[in-house]
């Protein structure tokens, strides 16, 4: 997250901003993964959705 700004002599965000952005990106990725697994579960095994819940 700091490589590109340093190479291009751009201002780096504060640590709290970086932490918040990484946290938000992880939350979005986690939600997308959960939704993908939830959609694929019934196709793989009809009883899997109940087991995951």
C-alpha positions in Angstrom: 0.0 0.0 0.0 3.0 2.3 0.4 5.1 1.2 -2.6 3.3 3.1 -5.4 3.0 6.5 -3.5 6.7 6.3 -2.5 7.9 5.5 -6.0 5.7 8.3 -7.5 6.6 10.8 -4.7 2.9 11.1 -3.7 1.7 11.9 -0.2 1.1 8.9 2.0 -2.1 8.7 3.9 -2.0 8.6 7.7 -1.8 5.2 9.4 -5.5 5.4 10.6 -6.6 6.1 7.0 -4.6 3.1 5.7 -5.9 0.8 8.5 -9.5 1.9 7.7 -9.1 1.3 4.0 -7.5 -2.1 4.5 -10.3 -3.0 6.9 -13.0 -2.0 4.5 -11.4 -3.9 1.6 -11.2 -7.0 3.8 -14.8 -6.7 4.8 -15.9 -6.3 1.2 -13.8 -9.3 0.1 -15.2 -11.4 3.0 -18.8 -10.6 2.1 -18.2 -11.4 -1.6 -16.6 -14.7 -0.6 -19.5 -15.6 1.7 -22.0 -14.8 -1.0 -20.2 -16.9 -3.5 -20.0 -19.8 -1.2 -23.7 -19.4 -0.3 -24.7 -19.4 -4.0 -22.5 -22.4 -4.9 -23.4 -24.5 -1.8 -26.8 -25.8 -3.1 -25.3 -26.8 -6.4 -22.5 -28.8 -4.7 -24.7 -30.4 -2.1 -28.3 -29.6 -1.4 -27.8 -30.2 2.4 -24.7 -28.0 2.5 -26.7 -24.7 2.9 -28.3 -26.0 6.1 -25.0 -27.2 7.5 -23.3 -23.8 6.7 -26.1 -21.9 8.5 
